[in-house]
């Protein structure tokens, strides 16, 4: 069977005003190079999720590569995108694994069940979007609500940052907090300096490169344990595990409210990325949005069944395409294959897990804040008018509930701050809107002056 890509020009160069379209490719040598570049761009963020949550890095890499190739197939090679680990799942995974040791398979299996459930929901949303379009999503979750939900997911994780910054004293009271906080400070300082000193790919990789600097500094301080890295094999199977089964543990259903808001984030990310790529290649890719959501949902379900982290489309790789003007899906096939090959090296997983808590704290103090600011960006991009009380109260109440991490338990069902904050955002907005319409008045008088 013939490969689906046609050669762009001579396969060696891209004209000054030209781009390599998804159905085109450069020579295979150059395509492999661009695919490797996509691996580098996604790697820092993708392995941070298993490092933070305790999920197996090798399984995460395996399903990241597999999910990317599945995504390309399901979107007909029309939408270049890489599926990496989703940060939106960090907080609910912490809820699911509470009470278990870091990396305990029993706790991770509980989270895997919820990941599968969310994957199914995203897939169903994709089918609905393919059939009815995205209008109903915008009606349910207008920009003020969507921005609030995304923001509170990032800000809800602030306490975890402080714990990591000081070396995880919650689990290890005797840890040398001074050394870990020093490593954390070196890490965040390196991230900031790399961001402002370098442009292009190096600047976009500031988080992972800053972590490398922090890791080297931590190794000189003696807080990096290399024993597991030295003993790990170079080649071996990824570390898979099965999800927990609700028939054996009905309490698993109670985890789902904490995970439900994540579906909204995945929808926003996928829709936003489809529109971004469409603008860059000057094509209307909206008809592919439903298939993109369906593919991401299916990839997340597969990851959940095998012990990998949930997936989402990656903005880092869209940035690489914008810089190189190469949008060939062939490069993403190469990236997916490389990721799967890396997953068969236990030493890679051991190296990832050797990153000390202090360095992780330095990374997450910026990373979690940036997740929160994505929500703020949604408000700015959509010109949300905060002179209107309906928008003020929607955002204000949701953010406080999420950041304070309010919680409520009904039987076996646990609602954490993210779940309650999401309910508050949706409820406040639609109740105020309904009352306003019923009265026939406009709520447009500013509360904040």
C-alpha positions as CSV (number, residue, x, y, z in Angstrom):
1,X,0.0,0.0,0.0
2,X,1.3,3.4,-0.9
3,X,2.2,5.9,1.9
4,X,-0.3,8.8,2.1
5,X,2.2,11.6,1.9
6,X,3.5,13.3,-1.3
7,X,6.9,14.8,-1.4
8,X,7.1,18.6,-0.7
9,X,9.1,20.2,-3.5
10,X,12.6,18.6,-3.6
11,X,12.1,17.2,-0.1
12,X,15.0,19.2,1.3
13,X,13.8,22.8,1.7
14,X,10.8,24.8,2.5
15,X,10.3,28.1,0.6
16,X,10.3,31.4,2.5
17,X,6.5,31.7,2.3
18,X,5.6,28.0,2.0
19,X,4.6,25.4,4.5
20,X,4.6,21.6,4.5
21,X,1.0,20.6,4.6
22,X,-0.3,17.6,6.6
23,X,-0.5,15.4,3.5
24,X,3.1,16.3,2.5
25,X,6.5,15.3,3.8
26,X,10.1,16.2,3.4
27,X,12.8,13.5,2.8
28,X,12.6,10.7,5.3
29,X,15.8,11.7,6.9
30,X,14.5,15.2,7.5
31,X,11.1,13.8,8.5
32,X,12.7,11.6,11.2
33,X,14.6,14.7,12.4
34,X,11.4,16.7,12.7
35,X,9.7,13.7,14.4
36,X,12.5,13.5,16.9
37,X,12.1,17.3,17.6
38,X,8.4,16.6,18.4
39,X,9.5,13.9,20.9
40,X,11.9,16.4,22.6
41,X,9.1,19.0,22.7
42,X,6.6,16.7,24.3
43,X,8.9,14.7,26.6
44,X,9.3,17.2,29.4
45,X,5.6,17.7,30.0
46,X,4.7,14.1,29.3
47,X,7.0,12.6,31.9
48,X,6.2,15.2,34.5
49,X,2.7,13.7,35.0
50,X,3.9,10.2,36.0
51,X,6.7,11.8,38.1
52,X,4.1,13.8,40.0
53,X,1.4,11.1,40.2
54,X,3.5,7.9,40.5
55,X,2.1,6.4,37.3
56,X,4.7,4.2,35.4
57,X,6.6,6.4,33.0
58,X,7.2,3.6,30.6
59,X,3.5,2.8,30.3
60,X,2.8,6.5,29.9
61,X,5.2,6.8,27.0
62,X,3.9,3.7,25.4
63,X,0.3,4.9,25.4
64,X,1.3,8.4,24.4
65,X,2.9,7.1,21.3
66,X,0.1,4.6,20.6
67,X,-2.5,7.3,21.2
68,X,-0.8,9.7,18.8
69,X,-0.8,7.2,16.0
70,X,-4.4,6.3,16.8
71,X,-5.3,10.0,16.7
72,X,-3.7,10.4,13.3
73,X,-5.6,7.4,11.9
74,X,-9.0,8.5,13.3
75,X,-8.6,12.1,12.0
76,X,-7.6,10.8,8.5
77,X,-4.1,12.2,8.7
78,X,-5.7,15.7,8.4
79,X,-4.8,17.0,11.8
80,X,-1.2,17.0,12.9
81,X,-1.1,16.7,16.7
82,X,0.7,14.8,19.5
83,X,-1.1,13.2,22.4
84,X,0.8,13.6,25.6
85,X,0.0,13.4,29.3
86,X,-2.8,15.7,30.5
87,X,-2.0,17.9,33.5
88,X,-5.7,18.4,34.1
89,X,-5.8,15.0,35.8
90,X,-3.2,15.8,38.4
91,X,-5.6,17.0,41.2
92,X,-8.3,14.2,40.8
93,X,-5.6,11.5,40.6
94,X,-4.3,12.8,44.0
95,X,-7.8,12.3,45.3
96,X,-8.1,8.8,43.9
97,X,-4.7,7.8,45.3
98,X,-5.1,9.5,48.7
99,X,-4.2,7.0,51.5
100,X,-1.9,5.0,49.3
101,X,1.9,5.1,49.1
102,X,3.4,7.0,46.1
103,X,3.3,4.6,43.1
104,X,1.2,2.0,44.9
105,X,-0.5,0.0,42.1
106,X,-3.7,-0.4,44.2
107,X,-4.1,3.4,44.4
108,X,-3.1,3.9,40.7
109,X,-5.6,1.2,39.7
110,X,-8.4,3.3,41.3
111,X,-7.3,6.4,39.3
112,X,-7.1,4.3,36.1
113,X,-10.8,3.3,36.5
114,X,-11.7,7.0,36.6
115,X,-9.4,7.8,33.7
116,X,-11.3,5.2,31.6
117,X,-14.6,6.7,32.5
118,X,-13.5,10.2,31.5
119,X,-12.1,8.8,28.2
120,X,-15.5,7.3,27.5
121,X,-17.2,10.6,28.2
122,X,-14.8,12.6,26.0
123,X,-15.4,10.0,23.2
124,X,-19.2,10.5,23.6
125,X,-18.8,14.2,23.4
126,X,-16.8,13.8,20.3
127,X,-19.6,11.8,18.7
128,X,-22.1,14.5,19.7
129,X,-19.9,17.3,18.3
130,X,-19.4,15.4,15.1
131,X,-23.2,15.1,14.8
132,X,-24.4,18.5,16.2
133,X,-21.4,20.8,16.2
134,X,-19.9,22.7,19.1
135,X,-22.7,25.2,19.7
136,X,-24.2,23.2,22.5
137,X,-20.8,23.0,24.3
138,X,-20.5,26.8,24.1
139,X,-24.0,27.2,25.5
140,X,-23.4,25.0,28.5
141,X,-19.9,26.3,29.1
142,X,-19.5,29.9,28.0
143,X,-16.0,31.4,28.2
144,X,-16.5,32.8,31.7
145,X,-17.4,29.3,33.0
146,X,-14.8,27.5,31.0
147,X,-12.0,29.9,32.0
148,X,-13.0,29.6,35.7
149,X,-12.9,25.8,35.6
150,X,-9.5,25.6,33.9
151,X,-8.1,28.2,36.3
152,X,-9.3,26.5,39.5
153,X,-7.8,23.2,38.3
154,X,-4.3,24.8,38.3
155,X,-4.7,26.9,41.4
156,X,-6.2,24.0,43.4
157,X,-2.8,22.3,43.3
158,X,-0.9,25.1,45.1
159,X,-0.6,23.1,48.4
160,X,1.1,20.2,46.6
161,X,3.7,22.7,45.3
162,X,4.7,23.8,48.8
163,X,5.0,20.2,50.0
164,X,7.3,19.3,47.1
165,X,9.3,22.5,47.5
166,X,10.5,21.4,50.9
167,X,11.2,17.7,49.9
168,X,7.8,16.2,50.7
169,X,7.8,16.5,54.5
170,X,4.2,15.2,54.6
171,X,5.5,11.7,53.8
172,X,9.1,12.1,55.0
173,X,9.3,14.3,58.1
174,X,13.1,13.9,58.5
175,X,13.9,15.2,55.0
176,X,16.5,17.9,54.7
177,X,14.1,20.7,53.7
178,X,16.9,23.2,53.3
179,X,18.6,21.2,50.5
180,X,15.4,20.6,48.7
181,X,14.2,24.2,48.8
182,X,17.6,25.2,47.5
183,X,17.3,22.8,44.6
184,X,13.8,24.1,44.0
185,X,15.0,27.7,43.9
186,X,17.8,26.8,41.4
187,X,15.2,25.0,39.3
188,X,12.7,27.9,39.0
189,X,15.5,30.4,38.6
190,X,16.9,28.4,35.7
191,X,13.5,28.1,34.1
192,X,13.0,31.9,34.2
193,X,16.5,32.6,32.8
194,X,16.2,30.1,30.0
195,X,12.8,31.6,29.0
196,X,14.2,35.1,28.8
197,X,17.6,34.3,27.3
198,X,16.6,31.9,24.5
199,X,14.1,31.9,21.7
200,X,12.7,29.2,19.5
201,X,12.7,25.6,20.6
202,X,15.1,26.1,23.5
203,X,12.9,28.8,25.0
204,X,9.8,26.7,24.7
205,X,11.7,23.8,26.5
206,X,12.6,26.1,29.4
207,X,10.7,23.9,31.9
208,X,12.4,20.6,31.1
209,X,15.8,22.3,30.6
210,X,15.4,24.1,33.9
211,X,14.6,20.8,35.6
212,X,17.8,19.3,34.1
213,X,19.8,22.2,35.7
214,X,18.0,21.6,39.0
215,X,18.6,17.9,38.8
216,X,22.4,18.4,38.2
217,X,22.5,20.8,41.2
218,X,20.6,18.3,43.3
219,X,23.0,15.5,42.4
220,X,25.9,17.6,43.7
221,X,23.9,18.2,46.9
222,X,23.5,14.4,47.4
223,X,19.7,14.3,47.3
224,X,19.4,12.3,44.1
225,X,19.2,8.5,44.5
226,X,21.0,6.9,41.5
227,X,20.7,3.3,42.9
228,X,17.5,2.5,41.0
229,X,18.8,4.0,37.8
230,X,22.0,1.9,37.9
231,X,20.1,-1.3,38.6
232,X,17.4,-0.8,36.0
233,X,17.7,-2.8,32.7
234,X,18.2,-1.0,29.4
235,X,15.6,-3.0,27.7
236,X,12.3,-4.4,29.1
237,X,8.6,-4.3,28.8
238,X,6.7,-1.2,29.9
239,X,5.2,-1.4,33.4
240,X,1.6,-2.0,32.7
241,X,-1.2,-2.4,35.3
242,X,-4.9,-3.1,35.1
243,X,-7.6,-0.7,36.4
244,X,-9.7,-1.4,39.5
245,X,-13.1,-2.9,38.9
246,X,-16.2,-1.2,40.4
247,X,-18.0,-4.5,40.9
248,X,-15.4,-5.4,43.4
249,X,-15.1,-1.9,44.9
250,X,-18.3,0.1,44.6
251,X,-16.6,3.1,46.2
252,X,-14.9,3.7,42.9
253,X,-18.0,5.4,41.5
254,X,-17.6,8.0,44.2
255,X,-14.4,9.2,42.6
256,X,-16.0,10.3,39.3
257,X,-17.3,13.7,40.5
258,X,-13.7,14.8,41.2
259,X,-12.7,13.8,37.6
260,X,-15.7,15.2,35.7
261,X,-14.4,18.8,35.4
262,X,-11.4,17.4,33.5
263,X,-13.7,16.5,30.6
264,X,-14.4,20.2,30.1
265,X,-10.7,21.0,30.0
266,X,-10.0,18.2,27.4
267,X,-12.8,19.6,25.3
268,X,-11.4,23.1,25.5
269,X,-7.9,21.9,24.7
270,X,-8.9,19.9,21.7
271,X,-11.2,22.5,20.2
272,X,-8.6,25.2,20.8
273,X,-5.8,23.2,19.2
274,X,-8.0,22.3,16.1
275,X,-8.7,25.9,15.6
276,X,-5.0,26.9,16.0
277,X,-3.8,24.4,13.5
278,X,-6.5,25.4,11.1
279,X,-5.5,29.0,11.3
280,X,-1.8,28.2,10.7
281,X,-2.5,26.1,7.6
282,X,-5.4,28.3,6.4
283,X,-7.9,25.5,6.4
284,X,-11.3,25.1,8.1
285,X,-10.6,22.1,10.3
286,X,-13.8,22.5,12.4
287,X,-15.4,19.4,10.8
288,X,-12.6,17.3,12.2
289,X,-13.2,18.5,15.8
290,X,-15.6,15.7,16.7
291,X,-13.2,13.1,15.4
292,X,-10.3,14.7,17.3
293,X,-12.3,14.5,20.6
294,X,-13.4,10.9,19.8
295,X,-9.8,9.9,19.1
296,X,-8.5,11.6,22.3
297,X,-11.2,9.8,24.3
298,X,-10.4,6.4,22.8
299,X,-6.7,7.0,23.5
300,X,-7.4,7.9,27.1
301,X,-9.5,4.8,27.5
302,X,-6.7,2.6,26.2
303,X,-4.2,4.3,28.5
304,X,-6.5,3.7,31.5
305,X,-6.7,0.0,30.7
306,X,-2.9,-0.3,30.6
307,X,-1.8,1.9,33.4
308,X,-0.8,5.0,31.4
309,X,-1.7,8.6,32.1
310,X,-4.7,10.2,30.3
311,X,-3.9,12.0,27.1
312,X,-4.6,15.3,25.5
313,X,-3.4,17.2,22.4
314,X,-0.2,19.2,23.1
315,X,0.3,22.9,22.5
316,X,4.1,22.4,22.8
317,X,4.1,20.6,19.5
318,X,1.9,23.1,17.8
319,X,4.6,25.6,18.8
320,X,7.2,23.5,17.0
321,X,5.1,23.5,13.9
322,X,4.6,27.2,14.0
323,X,8.4,27.7,14.2
324,X,9.4,25.2,11.5
325,X,6.3,25.6,9.2
326,X,6.3,21.8,8.9
327,X,2.8,20.4,9.5
328,X,3.4,17.0,8.1
329,X,1.6,14.2,9.9
330,X,4.4,11.9,8.8
331,X,6.6,13.6,11.5
332,X,4.0,12.7,14.1
333,X,4.0,9.1,13.1
334,X,7.8,9.1,13.6
335,X,7.3,10.8,17.0
336,X,4.7,8.2,18.1
337,X,7.0,5.3,17.1
338,X,10.0,6.9,18.9
339,X,7.9,7.3,22.1
340,X,6.8,3.7,22.0
341,X,10.4,2.6,21.5
342,X,11.6,4.6,24.5
343,X,8.9,3.0,26.6
344,X,10.7,-0.4,26.3
345,X,13.6,1.0,28.4
346,X,13.1,0.6,32.2
347,X,16.2,2.8,32.7
348,X,14.3,5.7,31.2
349,X,11.5,5.2,33.8
350,X,14.0,4.9,36.6
351,X,15.8,8.1,35.6
352,X,12.5,10.0,35.6
353,X,11.6,8.7,39.0
354,X,15.0,9.7,40.4
355,X,14.1,13.4,40.2
356,X,14.0,14.7,43.8
357,X,10.9,16.3,45.3
358,X,12.7,19.7,45.6
359,X,13.4,19.9,41.9
360,X,9.8,18.9,41.2
361,X,8.6,21.7,43.5
362,X,10.7,24.2,41.5
363,X,9.0,23.0,38.3
364,X,5.5,22.9,39.6
365,X,5.5,26.3,41.3
366,X,5.5,27.7,37.7
367,X,3.7,24.8,36.0
368,X,0.6,24.8,38.2
369,X,0.4,28.6,38.0
370,X,0.6,28.4,34.2
371,X,-2.3,25.9,34.1
372,X,-4.3,28.4,36.1
373,X,-3.4,31.2,33.8
374,X,-4.7,29.2,30.8
375,X,-8.1,29.9,32.3
376,X,-7.4,33.6,32.5
377,X,-6.3,33.5,28.9
378,X,-9.6,32.0,27.9
379,X,-11.3,35.0,29.5
380,X,-9.0,37.5,27.7
381,X,-9.2,35.8,24.3
382,X,-13.0,35.7,24.5
383,X,-13.2,39.3,25.9
384,X,-15.2,38.3,28.9
385,X,-16.7,41.5,30.4
386,X,-16.1,41.5,34.1
387,X,-18.1,44.7,34.6
388,X,-21.1,42.4,34.6
389,X,-22.0,40.8,37.9
390,X,-23.0,37.6,36.2
391,X,-19.4,37.1,35.1
392,X,-18.0,38.5,38.4
393,X,-19.9,36.1,40.6
394,X,-19.4,33.1,38.3
395,X,-15.6,33.4,38.4
396,X,-15.2,34.7,41.9
397,X,-17.2,31.9,43.7
398,X,-15.8,29.1,41.6
399,X,-12.2,30.2,42.1
400,X,-12.5,30.5,45.9
401,X,-14.3,27.1,46.2
402,X,-11.6,25.5,44.1
403,X,-8.5,27.2,45.6
404,X,-9.8,26.6,49.2
405,X,-10.5,23.0,48.2
406,X,-14.0,22.8,49.7
407,X,-15.1,19.2,49.9
408,X,-18.4,17.4,50.5
409,X,-19.2,13.7,50.8
410,X,-22.6,12.1,50.0
411,X,-22.4,8.4,50.8
412,X,-19.5,7.0,48.8
413,X,-19.4,10.0,46.4
414,X,-16.7,12.6,47.2
415,X,-16.9,16.1,45.7
416,X,-13.5,17.9,46.0
417,X,-12.8,21.6,45.4
418,X,-12.5,21.2,41.7
419,X,-15.8,19.4,41.4
420,X,-17.6,21.8,43.7
421,X,-16.0,24.8,42.0
422,X,-17.1,23.5,38.6
423,X,-20.7,23.0,39.8
424,X,-20.6,26.5,41.3
425,X,-19.4,28.1,38.0
426,X,-22.1,26.3,35.9
427,X,-24.8,26.8,38.5
428,X,-24.2,30.5,39.3
429,X,-23.9,31.5,35.7
430,X,-27.1,29.7,34.5
431,X,-29.2,30.5,37.5
432,X,-28.3,34.2,37.3
433,X,-28.9,34.2,33.5
434,X,-32.3,32.4,34.0
435,X,-33.5,34.8,36.7
436,X,-32.4,37.8,34.6
437,X,-34.3,36.6,31.6
438,X,-37.4,35.8,33.7
439,X,-37.4,39.4,35.0
440,X,-36.7,40.8,31.6
441,X,-33.8,42.9,32.8
442,X,-30.1,42.9,32.1
443,X,-27.6,42.3,34.9
444,X,-25.0,44.7,33.7
445,X,-24.3,47.0,36.7
446,X,-20.8,46.6,38.1
447,X,-20.4,45.2,41.6
448,X,-16.6,45.8,41.5
449,X,-15.7,49.5,41.4
